[in-house]
Amino acid sequence: MGLPRRAGDPAELRKSLKPLLEKRRRARINASLRQLKGLILPLLGRESSHYSKLEKADILEMTVRFLQELPASSSAATAPTPSDSYGEGYRACLARLARVLPACRVL
């Protein structure tokens, strides 16, 4: 299903594009759900071969339950501040330079 060939009325164009856009939207949702299933099953200690036919709602419910059961210490209480992130980045940059600079020759 491609784009319509005639420009025509904008309302007609929207009407003809709607099925194509809906198909793409559903494909994105399904791809994301497949990824989510692949991520959540190992975290729950379940083999994906036993859960090949999970419904979309099951995948979402399992994910919500998993996130709710995460320890409170890993939530926003320990989120790094911007200054922490800056400091980490600065230290990582210095460490990388310390590894690279000795290998460089100065002409």
Stockholm file with secondary structure:
# STOCKHOLM 1.0

chainA/1-107         MGLPRRAGDPAELRKSLKPLLEKRRRARINASLRQLKGLILPLLGRESSHYSKLEKADILEMTVRFLQELPASSSAATAPTPSDSYGEGYRACLARLARVLPACRVL
#=GR chainA/1-107 SS CCCCSCCCCHHHHHHHHHHHHHHHHHHHHHHHHHHHHHHHHHHTTCCTTTTTTCCHHHHHHHHHHHHHTSCGGGSGGGCCCHHHHHHHHHHHHHHHHHHHGGGCCCC
#=GC SS_cons         CCCCSCCCCHHHHHHHHHHHHHHHHHHHHHHHHHHHHHHHHHHTTCCTTTTTTCCHHHHHHHHHHHHHTSCGGGSGGGCCCHHHHHHHHHHHHHHHHHHHGGGCCCC
//
